[in-house]
Amino acid sequence: MFIKHTQFASARVSGILAAGTAAIRAIPPAFPLDATVAVNPFLGQVRENLAEASVRLARTAGIKLTRPRSSYSADIVSGRITDEDLMAALSACQSETKPGDLAQLKVLLQQEGPVPAAAPTIADLAASVSGIDWPSVIEKSVGLWAAGYFDRGQALWSPAPGEGAYAAWRAWASRDLTPEIAGLSGFCSHVTASPDTSEQAILQVTGRLAINVPAAETVFHRLLIDLGGWAQHARWLLWQAEQNGKTDGTLGDLLAVRLIWEEALFNRFPAAADQWQATLQLHEAPLVPTEDQVADAILQDAAERAYQRSLAQSLTNTAVNTGARPALQAAFCIDVRSEVFRRALENQSPSIETLGFAGFFGLPAAHRDHGSDVEEKHLPVLLKPALTSTSHGSARAERTARIGARAIRALDRFRQAAVSSFAYVEAAGPLYVTKLMKDSLGFHAKTAGNRPAPKLDPALDAETKAATAAAVLKAMSLTKDHAQVVLLVGHGANVKNNPHESAYHCGACGGYSGEVSARLLASLLNDTETRAGLARHGIDLPEDTRFVAALHDTTTDDITLFDTDHPGQIDRHDLLKAWLKRACVEARAERALRLPGAKVASIATRAFNWAEIRPEWGLAGCAAFIAAPRKVTSRANLEGRAFLHSYDWQSDTDFKTLELILTAPVVVASWISLQYYGSTVAPDVFGGGNKLIHNVVGGIGVVEGNGGRLRPGLPAQALHDGEKGMHTPLRLSVLIEAPEAAISGVLEAHPDVRMLFDNGWLHLFALKDGQMATRYQPGGTWVQ
């Protein structure tokens, strides 16, 4: 991301630029609102364990990475965490600074550890000297510029369009008098005199501020953390570029911007110089966890072992196989919200089987919807599209849709413009009375399943169809004993007035609903040419088996069926709809117990209430990922906390499916789990703030009120019901029914995935006969 220097470059220059690169890599990406997906906020710290990451982020962000000790203590008093859990966690800890025994750990448990304080920036020191809140001034000033520069279509004007971020900011800041009015005289001239490139600016300022190589990385990380979600958005731009074999220097530009502010304040308030030298010494110090930080990591591990113990008790391997052909098979996304509905559906008949698979159903497609020019990537963000698809109605309908879309965009621009917005309110306000009344009283139109069907474009040839379908069916462990009806159930969410709507959709579909993926696969599997070629791939598909696409609305628990008029479709839809309707009622009843103020009869209307701040709990509570045959979990109530992936290792002869599971769904699930974890334990840095005062900025994200800091992560209302937290932060426990040697082989081939387990960001267990037989240990060993 910085220009590579020749071998003749000084060691200091190389070291400073390497430190900048490391600091940039320490920042997690934040995806924009139109396709929000969960991101591991500790993505840049996965090479460290929890205690090591804790000392780094205490210095750079001023946060703890664990719950308050009083919370662990309450779990111990209630019996949820036992002495055995504590002892096991203490024994597993390899740190030399850990408590000597259980008694010493319990002594530490009775007192809260020190509250972390981030190393001060020069802006912090200048504030203490001058009495002016310079961090707030910087946040507002940079945020105002960034909102325009990064805008994705909301604003009518963007500063310096087409220029790099650093050049655009210099053009802006050299004319912005706000800092000078606040008391930073000469700031515009200082910006004008700064170097032309961000790289040279970084080198110049670090020299002026005496930042040496040992201190540079955490100094830079501290400044990027200070930029909040703007730094994370810039990190996303780099993520996107690297997926396409390119690079992006925006985050390096932002680092230069923040350093120029530091230099200007240092020049203006020389009284802060002594304190700054002390701060640099703090940054130079090695990142060594204290006894308190190690103790907190042990307590967190004990809490996770307590959950794992209760999870082990709920697993079985006692499902009875009658040998009869199932009446219905339903494949759901592995999303934890599907677990509740799967149990409810299976309760309707012993002849119903459910399966779990990532919601893009193995088809990594870039999709253009009916009447839209937007390319939607319906696949996990770790992958690149390999297929393209479109949804088109008749030519006339397509023209009408495009004209309508353009009209809506034009109306939105008119509505948002600085002057015409007032005219819009005056003219259009009365037209909204009926709509507002309907929304307030809970009246809404039912979701229809009559949207144009998506189609692969270009169409695949017969052999490619068969090979693609066979690969998906093998990955789903759905190669034999097919029912007459196989439902392919994607999921999405209906919410109103919610800028984070895409976060409720399918993460495996890139933040879009799973409708397109389910319909594409159903169409492919019902295709005559596809079916004719499956036998060559070892799959015997009964002639009367038909695949039906469906969409599970996770806020209402309604199921919409698609394309049911397919030629040759079975005629048992009445029974199918009856099962789905009864399952819907059961699922709503279970979810209503957790939603504040919810009743079974009204839970569906919450999704359409524009004032509802908690339409559903999303993936709150997620704690486990289980890849095994359904019989292992079919008798367990996993309380909507487990990602359930169907997997039969005995039919996975080359363990390619196992490799796929560990390198894609497990990693995506870990991102979700750790986003909930980070938003819970460190909401000020990794949380999305208060929904009630959110304002959307540039289509990118939200700010609170008129604040300048972009807020990534989960809003407070997604984690808390107003009286208590609804998510217990636990690192994900991954359970896989497969031989240890096969699992280890995959980890050896994928060191980045192995790192997650070796450093404790995920726990790993091998199942045998439905039981948690062995635990993976850092370094590659397994223990019972």
C-alpha positions in Angstrom: 0.0 0.0 0.0 3.1 2.2 0.3 5.6 2.6 -2.5 8.3 -0.1 -2.2 11.7 1.4 -1.5 14.9 0.2 -3.0 17.6 -1.7 -1.1 19.3 1.7 -0.6 16.5 3.1 1.5 17.4 3.8 5.1 16.5 1.3 7.8 14.4 4.0 9.4 12.4 4.7 6.3 11.8 1.0 5.7 10.9 0.4 9.3 8.4 3.3 9.5 6.7 2.3 6.3 6.5 -1.4 7.5 5.0 -0.1 10.7 2.4 1.8 8.7 1.5 -1.4 6.8 1.2 -3.4 10.0 -1.0 -0.8 11.5 -3.2 -0.8 8.4 -3.5 -4.6 8.6 -4.5 -4.3 12.3 -7.8 -2.5 11.3 -10.8 -4.6 10.3 -12.9 -3.8 7.2 -16.4 -2.4 7.5 -18.8 -3.2 4.6 -21.2 -0.5 3.4 -24.9 -0.5 4.3 -26.2 -1.9 1.0 -24.5 -5.2 1.6 -23.5 -5.3 5.3 -21.9 -8.5 6.5 -20.4 -9.4 9.8 -16.6 -8.8 10.2 -14.3 -10.1 12.8 -13.2 -6.9 14.6 -10.0 -8.7 15.7 -9.1 -9.7 12.2 -5.8 -7.9 12.5 -5.0 -9.6 15.8 -5.5 -13.2 14.9 -1.8 -13.9 15.1 -2.0 -13.2 18.8 -4.0 -14.9 21.6 -6.7 -13.1 23.6 -4.3 -11.9 26.3 -1.8 -10.6 23.8 -4.5 -8.9 21.8 -5.8 -7.4 25.0 -2.6 -5.6 25.8 -2.3 -4.3 22.2 -5.9 -3.0 22.1 -5.7 -1.6 25.7 -2.8 0.6 24.4 -4.3 1.6 21.1 -8.0 1.7 21.8 -8.4 1.8 25.6 -10.6 -1.3 25.8 -10.9 -4.6 27.5 -11.6 -7.8 25.5 -13.5 -9.6 28.2 -16.6 -9.1 30.4 -16.4 -7.4 33.8 -15.2 -9.9 36.4 -18.4 -9.5 38.3 -20.2 -11.1 35.4 -18.0 -14.2 35.6 -18.4 -14.2 39.4 -22.2 -14.2 39.0 -21.9 -17.3 36.7 -19.8 -19.0 39.2 -22.2 -18.3 42.1 -25.1 -19.6 39.9 -23.2 -22.8 39.1 -23.0 -22.1 35.4 -19.2 -22.0 35.7 -17.7 -24.7 37.9 -14.3 -25.1 39.6 -13.6 -27.8 37.1 -14.1 -25.2 34.3 -11.8 -22.8 36.0 -9.1 -25.4 36.7 -9.3 -26.7 33.1 -8.8 -23.1 31.7 -6.0 -22.4 34.2 -4.2 -25.6 33.2 -4.6 -24.9 29.5 -3.1 -21.4 29.8 0.6 -21.3 28.8 1.4 -17.8 30.0 4.2 -17.4 32.5 2.3 -14.6 34.2 -0.8 -16.6 35.0 -2.1 -17.0 38.5 -0.3 -19.7 40.4 -3.4 -21.7 41.4 -7.2 -21.7 41.6 -7.2 -19.8 44.9 -5.1 -17.0 43.5 -7.4 -16.8 40.4 -10.4 -16.5 42.7 -8.7 -13.7 44.6 -8.3 -11.8 41.4 -11.9 -12.6 40.5 -13.1 -10.6 43.5 -11.7 -7.3 42.2 -12.1 -5.7 38.9 -8.8 -5.3 37.0 -7.5 -1.8 36.1 -9.6 0.1 33.6 -7.5 0.3 30.3 -6.6 3.8 29.1 -5.4 4.2 25.5 -2.0 5.9 25.1 -2.8 9.6 24.6 -2.5 11.2 21.2 -1.0 14.7 20.8 -4.6 15.8 20.4 -5.4 14.4 23.8 -2.3 16.2 25.3 -3.2 19.4 23.6 -6.7 19.3 25.0 -5.3 19.0 28.5 -3.0 21.9 27.9 -5.4 24.2 26.2 -8.8 23.2 27.6 -10.1 22.8 24.0 -11.5 19.4 23.1 -9.2 18.8 20.1 -10.1 15.1 19.6 -13.7 16.2 19.1 -12.7 19.0 16.7 -10.7 16.4 14.6 -13.5 13.9 14.7 -16.0 16.5 13.4 -13.7 18.0 10.8 -12.4 14.7 9.4 -15.9 13.2 9.6 -17.5 16.1 7.6 -14.9 15.8 4.9 -15.0 12.0 4.8 -18.8 11.9 4.5 -18.6 13.8 1.3 -15.4 12.1 -0.1 -16.6 8.5 0.5 -20.2 9.2 -0.5 -21.9 6.3 -2.4 -24.7 8.3 -4.0 -26.5 10.0 -1.1 -24.8 13.4 -1.4 -25.3 15.8 -4.3 -21.7 17.0 -4.2 -18.4 15.3 -3.4 -15.2 17.2 -2.6 -12.4 16.6 -5.2 -14.1 13.7 -7.1 -11.7 11.3 -8.7 -8.7 12.3 -6.6 -7.0 10.2 -4.0 -8.1 10.7 -0.4 -4.9 12.5 0.7 -5.0 15.0 -2.2 -8.7 15.6 -1.8 -8.3 16.2 2.0 -5.4 18.7 1.4 -7.5 20.6 -1.1 -10.4 20.7 1.5 -8.4 21.4 4.7 -6.2 24.1 3.1 -9.5 26.2 2.8 -11.4 25.0 5.9 -11.2 27.7 8.6 -12.9 25.6 11.3 -9.7 24.4 13.0 -8.4 28.0 13.1 -11.6 29.3 14.5 -11.3 26.6 17.2 -7.8 27.9 18.1 -5.4 26.1 15.8 -4.0 29.2 14.1 -2.1 28.6 10.8 -3.6 25.2 10.2 -4.6 26.0 6.5 -1.0 27.1 5.8 0.4 24.1 7.5 -1.7 21.8 5.3 -0.7 23.7 2.2 3.0 23.3 3.1 2.7 19.5 3.8 4.2 17.0 1.3 2.4 16.1 -1.9 2.1 12.4 -1.1 0.9 10.6 1.9 4.0 8.5 2.1 6.3 11.5 2.3 3.9 13.2 4.8 4.1 10.1 7.1 7.9 10.1 6.9 8.2 13.9 7.5 5.8 14.0 10.5 7.2 10.9 12.2 10.6 12.7 12.0 9.2 15.9 13.4 7.5 14.1 16.3 10.5 11.8 17.0 8.5 8.6 16.4 11.1 5.9 16.1 10.6 2.5 14.6 9.8 0.5 17.8 7.1 2.9 18.7 5.6 3.6 15.2 3.3 0.6 14.8 1.2 1.2 17.9 1.3 5.0 17.4 -0.1 4.5 14.0 -2.6 1.9 15.1 -3.8 4.4 17.9 -4.3 7.1 15.3 -6.3 4.9 12.9 -8.5 3.6 15.8 -9.1 7.3 16.5 -10.7 7.7 13.1 -13.4 5.0 14.0 -15.5 3.7 11.1 -13.8 5.9 8.5 -10.6 3.9 8.9 -12.6 0.6 8.7 -14.3 1.8 5.5 -10.9 2.6 4.0 -9.7 -0.9 5.1 -12.7 -2.3 3.2 -11.6 -0.5 0.0 -8.3 -2.2 0.4 -10.0 -5.6 1.0 -12.1 -5.1 -2.2 -9.0 -4.1 -4.3 -7.0 -7.1 -3.1 -9.8 -9.5 -4.0 -9.3 -8.2 -7.6 -5.5 -8.5 -7.5 -5.0 -4.8 -7.0 -4.3 -2.5 -4.0 -5.6 0.7 -2.5 -3.8 3.4 -0.6 -6.8 5.1 1.1 -6.1 4.0 4.6 -2.4 5.1 4.3 -3.8 8.5 3.1 -6.0 8.7 6.2 -3.0 7.9 8.4 -1.1 10.8 6.8 -4.1 13.1 7.4 -4.3 12.2 11.1 -0.5 12.6 11.5 -0.6 16.1 10.0 -3.2 17.1 12.6 -0.9 15.7 15.3 2.0 17.8 13.9 0.0 21.0 13.8 -1.1 20.6 17.4 2.4 19.7 18.5 3.7 22.9 16.9 0.8 25.0 18.4 1.1 23.6 22.0 4.8 22.9 22.7 3.9 22.5 26.4 2.8 19.0 25.6 6.2 18.0 24.4 7.4 16.4 27.7 4.2 14.3 28.0 4.6 13.3 24.4 8.1 11.9 25.0 6.7 9.8 27.9 4.0 8.6 25.6 6.5 7.5 23.0 8.3 5.5 25.7 5.0 3.8 26.4 4.6 2.9 22.7 8.2 1.5 22.6 7.5 -0.9 25.5 7.0 -4.6 24.5 3.4 -5.8 24.3 3.5 -8.2 27.3 0.2 -9.2 29.0 -0.1 -8.4 32.7 -1.3 -10.9 35.3 -4.7 -9.2 35.2 -5.0 -9.6 31.4 -4.0 -13.2 31.6 -6.5 -13.8 34.4 -9.3 -12.2 32.3 -8.4 -14.5 29.4 -8.6 -17.5 31.7 -12.0 -16.5 33.0 -13.2 -16.1 29.5 -11.9 -19.6 28.6 -13.7 -21.0 31.6 -17.0 -19.5 30.5 -16.6 -21.1 27.1 -15.7 -24.4 28.6 -18.9 -24.2 30.7 -21.0 -23.7 27.6 -19.1 -26.5 25.8 -20.0 -28.8 28.8 -23.7 -28.1 28.5 -23.6 -28.4 24.7 -22.0 -31.9 25.0 -24.8 -33.0 27.3 -27.4 -32.0 24.7 -25.9 -34.0 21.8 -27.2 -37.4 20.8 -26.8 -40.0 18.2 -30.1 -41.8 18.7 -32.2 -40.8 15.7 -34.1 -43.8 14.5 -33.8 -44.6 10.8 -37.0 -46.3 9.7 -35.7 -46.9 6.2 -38.8 -45.3 4.8 -38.5 -42.6 2.2 -38.9 -39.1 3.8 -42.0 -37.2 2.8 -40.1 -33.9 2.8 -36.5 -32.8 3.0 -35.8 -29.1 3.7 -32.3 -27.6 3.3 -31.9 -24.4 5.4 -29.1 -21.9 5.6 -26.7 -22.8 8.5 -27.7 -19.4 10.1 -28.5 -19.9 13.8 -32.0 -18.4 13.3 -32.8 -21.4 11.1 -32.2 -23.8 14.0 -35.4 -22.7 15.7 -37.5 -23.2 12.5 -35.9 -26.5 11.6 -37.0 -28.0 15.0 -40.5 -26.6 14.6 -40.8 -28.1 11.1 -39.5 -31.5 12.1 -42.1 -31.5 14.9 -44.9 -31.6 12.3 -44.1 -35.2 11.1 -41.5 -37.9 11.7 -41.2 -38.1 7.9 -39.7 -34.6 7.6 -35.9 -34.2 7.5 -34.0 -31.0 7.6 -30.5 -30.2 6.4 -28.1 -27.3 6.8 -25.9 -25.6 4.2 -24.5 -22.1 3.6 -27.3 -20.0 2.2 -25.7 -19.2 -1.2 -26.2 -23.0 -1.8 -22.8 -23.3 -3.4 -23.5 -21.0 -6.3 -21.2 -18.0 -6.1 -23.2 -15.7 -8.4 -23.1 -12.0 -9.3 -26.7 -11.1 -9.8 -28.6 -8.3 -11.5 -32.1 -8.0 -10.3 -35.3 -7.1 -12.3 -35.0 -3.4 -13.4 -31.7 -2.9 -11.7 -28.2 -2.0 -12.9 -26.6 -2.9 -9.6 -24.5 -6.1 -9.5 -25.3 -8.0 -6.3 -22.7 -10.5 -5.1 -24.7 -13.4 -3.7 -21.8 -15.2 -2.1 -19.6 -15.1 1.0 -17.2 -12.2 1.0 -14.3 -14.6 1.1 -15.1 -15.8 -2.4 -15.2 -14.3 -5.9 -18.2 -14.7 -8.3 -17.8 -17.6 -10.7 -21.3 -17.3 -12.2 -23.6 -14.5 -13.3 -27.4 -14.3 -13.2 -30.2 -12.0 -14.0 -33.9 -11.7 -13.1 -35.9 -10.4 -16.0 -39.6 -10.3 -16.7 -41.0 -9.4 -20.1 -39.3 -6.7 -22.1 -42.1 -4.3 -21.3 -42.0 -5.0 -17.6 -38.2 -4.6 -17.6 -38.4 -1.2 -19.3 -41.1 -0.1 -16.8 -39.0 -1.3 -13.8 -36.0 0.6 -15.0 -37.9 3.8 -15.6 -39.4 3.4 -12.1 -36.0 2.9 -10.6 -34.7 6.0 -12.3 -37.7 8.0 -11.1 -37.2 6.9 -7.6 -33.5 7.8 -7.7 -34.4 11.2 -9.1 -37.0 11.7 -6.4 -34.6 10.8 -3.7 -32.1 13.3 -5.0 -34.8 16.0 -5.1 -35.8 15.0 -1.5 -32.2 15.2 -0.2 -31.1 18.4 -1.9 -30.3 21.4 0.3 -33.2 23.6 -0.9 -35.7 21.3 -2.7 -35.9 19.1 0.4 -38.2 21.8 2.0 -40.4 21.9 -1.0 -40.6 18.1 -1.0 -41.8 18.0 2.6 -44.5 20.6 1.8 -45.7 18.9 -1.3 -45.4 15.3 -0.5 -46.0 15.3 3.2 -49.8 14.8 3.0 -49.4 11.8 0.7 -47.5 10.0 3.5 -50.3 10.2 6.0 -52.1 7.1 4.8 -48.8 5.2 4.6 -47.7 6.3 8.1 -51.1 5.3 9.6 -50.9 1.8 8.0 -47.3 1.3 9.2 -48.2 2.5 12.7 -51.2 0.2 12.9 -49.3 -2.8 11.6 -51.1 -3.1 8.2 -48.8 -4.4 5.5 -48.9 -6.3 2.2 -48.0 -9.9 2.3 -44.7 -10.9 0.7 -45.5 -12.3 -2.8 -43.6 -15.1 -4.5 -44.2 -13.8 -8.0 -41.0 -11.9 -8.7 -39.3 -12.8 -12.0 -37.2 -16.0 -11.6 -33.4 -15.6 -11.7 -31.5 -17.3 -14.5 -27.9 -18.1 -15.1 -26.5 -15.9 -17.8 -25.0 -17.2 -19.9 -26.7 -20.5 -19.7 -24.5 -23.5 -18.8 -24.0 -26.4 -21.1 -25.3 -29.8 -20.1 -22.1 -31.2 -18.6 -21.4 -28.1 -16.6 -24.9 -28.1 -15.3 -24.5 -31.7 -14.1 -21.1 -31.2 -12.7 -22.1 -28.0 -10.8 -25.3 -29.7 -9.4 -23.3 -32.8 -8.4 -20.7 -30.7 -6.6 -23.4 -28.9 -4.6 -25.4 -32.0 -3.7 -22.2 -33.7 -2.5 -21.2 -30.7 -0.4 -24.8 -30.8 1.1 -24.4 -34.5 1.8 -27.6 -34.9 -0.2 -26.6 -37.7 -2.7 -29.1 -40.4 -1.8 -32.4 -41.2 -0.3 -34.1 -38.1 -1.7 -37.6 -37.2 -0.8 -40.3 -36.4 -3.4 -40.1 -32.8 -2.3 -36.8 -31.1 -1.4 -37.2 -27.6 -0.2 -34.3 -25.2 -0.7 -34.9 -22.5 1.9 -32.9 -19.3 1.8 -33.5 -16.6 4.3 -34.0 -12.8 4.4 -35.6 -10.2 6.7 -38.4 -7.7 6.3 -37.7 -4.6 8.3 -38.8 -1.0 8.0 -36.9 2.2 8.6 -33.7 0.3 9.4 -30.4 1.3 7.8 -28.9 -2.0 8.9 -31.5 -4.0 7.0 -28.9 -5.9 5.0 -27.3 -7.1 8.2 -30.4 -9.1 8.9 -30.2 -10.9 5.5 -27.9 -13.8 4.6 -24.2 -13.3 5.4 -23.4 -16.2 3.1 -25.2 -14.3 0.3 -23.1 -11.1 0.9 -25.8 -9.3 2.8 -28.6 -10.0 0.4 -31.6 -12.4 0.9 -31.2 -16.0 0.0 -34.0 -16.0 -2.5 -31.9 -15.7 -5.7 -29.5 -18.5 -4.6 -32.4 -20.9 -3.7 -34.3 -20.3 -6.9 -31.1 -20.7 -9.0 -30.3 -24.0 -7.5 -33.9 -25.3 -7.6 -34.0 -24.4 -11.3 -30.7 -26.1 -11.9 -31.7 -29.3 -10.1 -35.0 -29.5 -11.8 -33.5 -29.0 -15.2 -33.8 -32.1 -17.5 -30.2 -31.9 -18.8 -28.8 -31.6 -15.3 -30.7 -34.6 -14.0 -29.7 -36.7 -17.0 -26.0 -36.1 -16.2 -26.1 -36.7 -12.4 -25.7 -40.4 -12.7 -22.3 -40.0 -14.3 -21.3 -38.2 -11.0 -22.5 -41.1 -8.8 -25.9 -39.5 -7.8 -29.1 -41.4 -8.4 -31.9 -38.8 -8.3 -35.4 -40.3 -8.3 -37.5 -39.2 -11.3 -40.3 -37.9 -9.1 -38.1 -35.7 -6.8 -38.6 -32.0 -7.3 -36.8 -29.1 -5.8 -38.8 -26.2 -4.5 -37.2 -22.8 -3.7 -38.4 -21.0 -0.6 -37.5 -18.0 1.5 -37.7 -17.9 5.3 -38.4 -14.4 6.6 -36.6 -14.4 9.9 -38.5 -11.5 11.4 -42.0 -13.0 10.7 -41.1 -16.7 10.3 -43.3 -16.8 7.2 -42.1 -19.1 4.4 -42.7 -18.0 0.8 -42.6 -20.7 -2.0 -41.3 -19.9 -5.5 -41.8 -21.3 -8.9 -44.3 -24.0 -7.8 -45.8 -24.2 -11.3 -42.8 -26.0 -12.6 -43.8 -28.7 -15.1 -44.0 -32.0 -13.4 -44.2 -30.5 -10.0 -45.8 -32.8 -7.3 -49.3 -32.0 -6.1 -48.8 -32.2 -2.3 -48.5 -28.5 -1.8 -51.6 -28.3 0.5 -49.9 -30.7 3.0 -46.6 -28.9 2.6 -48.2 -25.5 3.3 -50.0 -26.9 6.3 -46.7 -28.2 7.8 -45.0 -24.8 7.1 -47.9 -22.8 8.6 -47.9 -24.8 11.8 -44.1 -24.7 12.1 -44.3 -20.9 11.6 -46.6 -20.6 14.7 -44.3 -22.8 16.8 -41.2 -20.8 15.8 -42.9 -17.5 16.5 -44.0 -18.8 19.9 -40.4 -19.6 20.8 -39.0 -16.4 19.6 -41.7 -14.3 21.3 -40.4 -15.4 24.7 -37.1 -13.5 24.1 -38.4 -10.4 22.2 -39.4 -7.6 24.6 -43.1 -6.9 24.5 -43.8 -9.5 21.8 -46.8 -11.7 21.5 -47.2 -14.6 19.1 -50.2 -13.0 17.4 -48.3 -9.7 16.8 -44.7 -10.9 16.2 -45.1 -10.8 12.5 -46.2 -7.1 12.5 -43.0 -6.0 14.3 -41.1 -6.4 11.1 -43.3 -3.8 9.4 -43.4 -1.3 12.2 -41.3 1.7 11.2 -40.7 2.6 14.9 -39.6 -0.9 16.0 -36.0 -0.9 17.1 -35.8 -4.7 17.9 -37.7 -6.5 15.0 -35.7 -9.6 15.9 -32.5 -10.6 17.6 -30.5 -11.5 14.5 -27.7 -13.9 15.4 -27.5 -12.8 19.1 -26.5 -15.7 21.2 -24.5 -17.5 18.6 -22.0 -19.9 20.2 -21.4 -23.1 18.2 -20.9 -24.4 14.7 -21.7 -28.1 14.2 -20.9 -30.0 11.0 -22.4 -33.5 11.4 -25.4 -35.6 10.3 -28.7 -34.2 11.6 -29.1 -37.2 14.0 -26.4 -35.7 16.2 -28.5 -32.6 17.0 -32.0 -33.6 16.1 -33.0 -34.3 19.8 -31.4 -31.2 21.1 -32.9 -27.8 21.6 -30.0 -25.6 20.8 -32.0 -22.4 21.5 -31.1 -20.7 18.2 -27.4 -20.6 19.2 -25.8 -23.0 16.7 -24.8 -22.9 13.1 -25.8 -26.4 11.8 -24.1 -27.7 8.7 -25.0 -31.2 7.4 -21.9 -33.3 6.8 -21.3 -37.0 6.4 -17.6 -37.7 6.5 -17.9 -41.3 5.3 -19.2 -40.2 1.9 -16.5 -37.4 1.7 -13.9 -39.7 0.2 -11.3 -37.0 -0.5 -12.3 -34.7 2.3 -12.8 -31.9 -0.1 -16.2 -31.1 1.5 -14.5 -31.0 4.9 -11.9 -28.5 3.5 -14.7 -26.4 2.1 -16.5 -26.3 5.5 -13.4 -25.4 7.5 -12.2 -22.7 5.0 -15.5 -21.0 4.2 -18.6 -21.5 6.4 -16.5 -21.9 9.6 -14.6 -18.7 8.9 -17.7 -16.8 8.0 -19.4 -18.0 11.2 -16.3 -17.0 13.2 -16.6 -13.5 11.8 -20.2 -13.3 12.9 -19.5 -14.7 16.4 -16.6 -12.3 16.9 -18.5 -9.3 15.6 -21.1 -10.0 18.3 -18.3 -10.6 20.8 -16.5 -7.3 20.0 -19.7 -5.2 19.9 -20.6 -6.6 23.3 -17.3 -6.3 25.2 -16.1 -3.1 23.5 -19.2 -1.2 22.2 -17.5 2.2 22.2 -14.9 1.0 19.6 -16.6 -1.9 17.8 -20.3 -1.3 18.4 -22.8 0.7 16.3 -24.1 3.0 19.0 -27.7 4.0 19.7 -30.2 3.3 16.9 -32.5 6.1 18.2 -30.0 8.8 17.1 -28.6 7.2 14.0 -28.2 9.2 10.9 -27.2 7.5 7.6 -24.1 9.0 6.0 -23.3 8.5 2.3 -24.9 5.1 2.1 -21.8 3.9 3.9 -22.8 3.7 7.5 -24.3 5.7 10.4 -23.2 8.4 12.8 -24.9 9.2 16.1 -26.7 12.5 15.9 -24.6 15.0 13.9 -21.3 13.4 15.1 -18.4 12.9 12.8 -17.4 9.4 13.8 -18.7 6.6 11.6 -20.0 3.8 13.8 -19.4 0.2 12.5 -20.6 -2.9 14.2 -23.9 -3.8 15.9 -26.2 -1.2 17.4 -26.8 -1.4 21.1 -30.5 -2.4 20.6 -29.3 -5.5 18.7 -27.6 -6.8 21.8 -29.6 -5.5 24.8 -33.3 -5.6 25.6 -33.2 -2.4 27.7 -32.8 -4.3 31.0 -30.3 -7.0 30.2 -27.8 -8.1 27.6 -29.1 -10.6 25.0 -25.7 -11.9 23.8 -23.2 -13.7 25.9 -19.8 -13.1 24.3 -18.2 -16.5 23.7 -15.7 -17.5 21.1 -17.2 -20.0 18.7 -17.0 -23.7 19.5 -16.6 -25.7 16.3 -17.7 -29.4 16.4 -17.0 -31.6 13.4 -17.8 -35.2 13.0 -14.7 -36.4 11.1 -11.4 -38.2 11.9 -8.9 -36.0 13.7 -6.3 -36.8 11.1 -8.5 -35.4 8.3 -9.3 -32.2 10.2 -5.6 -31.7 11.0 -4.7 -32.3 7.3 -7.0 -29.4 6.3 -5.5 -27.1 8.9 -2.0 -27.9 7.8 -2.9 -27.0 4.3 -4.5 -23.7 5.4 -2.3 -22.0 8.0 -4.5 -18.9 8.2 -7.4 -21.0 9.3 -5.2 -23.0 11.7 -4.1 -19.8 13.3 -7.7 -19.1 14.4 -7.6 -22.3 16.4 -4.0 -22.2 17.5 -4.5 -18.7 19.0 -7.8 -19.5 20.6 -10.2 -17.3 18.5 -12.1 -20.6 17.8 -12.4 -23.8 19.7 -12.3 -27.1 17.8 -13.7 -30.6 18.7 -13.9 -33.8 16.8 -17.2 -35.7 17.2 -17.4 -39.4 17.3 -20.8 -41.3 17.5 -22.4 -38.0 18.3 -20.2 -37.1 21.2 -17.4 -34.5 21.7 -14.6 -37.0 21.7 -11.5 -34.9 21.4 -10.4 -31.3 21.7 -7.9 -29.6 19.4 -4.9 -28.2 21.2 -2.7 -25.3 19.9 0.2 -26.8 18.0 -1.9 -29.5 16.4 -2.4 -32.2 19.1 -5.8 -33.6 20.2 -6.8 -34.5 23.8 -9.8 -36.2 25.2 
